[in-house]
Amino acid sequence: MTTQDSIDLLDIALVGFAKRMGAPNKLAHGLVKARRSVVHVGDVMRRRRQGAALLENSNWGTFIDQASGYRTFNPNTFPMASAAVAASLRIFESKGGIEGLTRGKKPFFTNILDAHDVEEHPELLDLILSPEIVESVTGYFGTLPRLKCMGVFVSAANDSTESSQLFHVDNDDFRQIKCFINLVETGPGQGPFTFLPAQSTATALSALGHSWGFGRFSDEEVASVTNMSESIALTGGMGSGAFVDTSRCLHYGSRARQGYRLVLMFNFMPFPDLKMNKGMFDMPGMPLFRIPASRYECDPLRRTLLGVS
Ligand SMILES: O=C(O)CCC(=O)C(=O)O
């Protein structure tokens, strides 16, 4: 058993105890967050200081809107984006494209990126850890984030509407940022990532009687409490995309009915996050969690962003 496993067992026990004492789910998990923050207080303070220093002369700190929990962007917003898009497409082609796809645990949303690809294609981390992106996410969290996972995800044509193809919010923290970048021209039939802004989500979840935690909702349930014209689908050309707080914005994706969708997705979390170890590492098609950091041996900022120091 690793240290991480034993810490998770302790936190699982803490959640169980708090719930038995009558605490709501969100409060029970808030206790876990507080416990982890106390254990890592030195890192928490250091990340806050580093984040504040980074934002001192930055124009990006308010790029992601706090109230709505998202920000869309176009192919020209980030200087390093076109090189990262081109590298992602080379990786996809080198693995046989859509014909070569072996579907993973989630057959409709399969990551094809591995650690070797990240080492061979530095353009990916050049973008993800670029000042513009790091400062945007730091501004949203108010502290230096941790890059939790990344992937090049293929959503092959399918006829299912299940799991993350249904409206849900992610419950591995109270806030997080996922970035989705379209790698091919994406139309409404190709399963675009689709979400409701945080304000509409809060109204909808409270009308649905949903307290924080696990839950998936049909379109009809969400439509019964929301004006669906507020939903935003990330259709658009290569390099278009968005930052979305998937803990605060109801979302779904991969309802690819006509053709396939291909996205570069990466996920920044506050530190420490609330994730309980579910043994999802290294499963075929799941996001890449063990992101190679060897390139950054002399780069303390990027090592911190990757969670290795
Ligand atoms: O684009 C998709 O398939 C949805 C993915 C999703 O729900 C997530 O990453 O949280």
The ligand as an SDF file (V2000), in Angstrom:
LIG
                    3D

 10  9  0  0  0  0  0  0  0  0999 V2000
  -16.3370   15.9380  -23.7180 O   0  0  0  0  0  0  0  0  0  0  0  0
  -16.7470   14.9770  -23.0850 C   0  0  0  0  0  0  0  0  0  0  0  0
  -16.9000   13.8710  -23.5680 O   0  0  0  0  0  0  0  0  0  0  0  0
  -17.1130   15.1680  -21.6230 C   0  0  0  0  0  0  0  0  0  0  0  0
  -15.9380   14.9550  -20.7620 C   0  0  0  0  0  0  0  0  0  0  0  0
  -16.2660   15.2310  -19.3190 C   0  0  0  0  0  0  0  0  0  0  0  0
  -17.3590   15.1350  -18.8760 O   0  0  0  0  0  0  0  0  0  0  0  0
  -15.1750   15.6050  -18.4480 C   0  0  0  0  0  0  0  0  0  0  0  0
  -14.0070   15.5790  -18.8530 O   0  0  0  0  0  0  0  0  0  0  0  0
  -15.4790   15.9730  -17.2900 O   0  0  0  0  0  0  0  0  0  0  0  0
  1  2  2  0
  2  3  1  0
  2  4  1  0
  4  5  1  0
  5  6  1  0
  6  7  2  0
  6  8  1  0
  8  9  2  0
  8 10  1  0
M  END
$$$$
